[in-house]
Amino acid sequence: MKILAEPIDAIVKFKGKEKPIPYKFRYSDAYGRLQEVRVDRILFCDEIKIAGIRALVYRCQSIVNGVEKLYELKYIVPECRWELYKM
């Protein structure tokens, strides 16, 4: 997987005091077109700290343009910001 670290628009489900669950997101591809991806499966979620900044990294799987892809979404907790971390 290639590290992208691009900001994305995300629709997320929050349940009580649990971690947020990504439902779908939109990002700009290499040609500048907006691609919308529905999160088919969340394989795992890790909580990490980078330079003291708490983040949640989700390894997910979806069908993108007819091809099954693995990717990682990162939720940066203090900034309340989502990014497409790897694809």
Buried (B, 14 or more C-beta within 10 A) or exposed (E): EEEBEEEBEBEBEEEEEEBBEBEBBEBEEEEEEEBEBEBEEBEEBEEEEEEEEEBBBBBBBBEBEEEEBEBBBBBBBEEEEBBBBBB
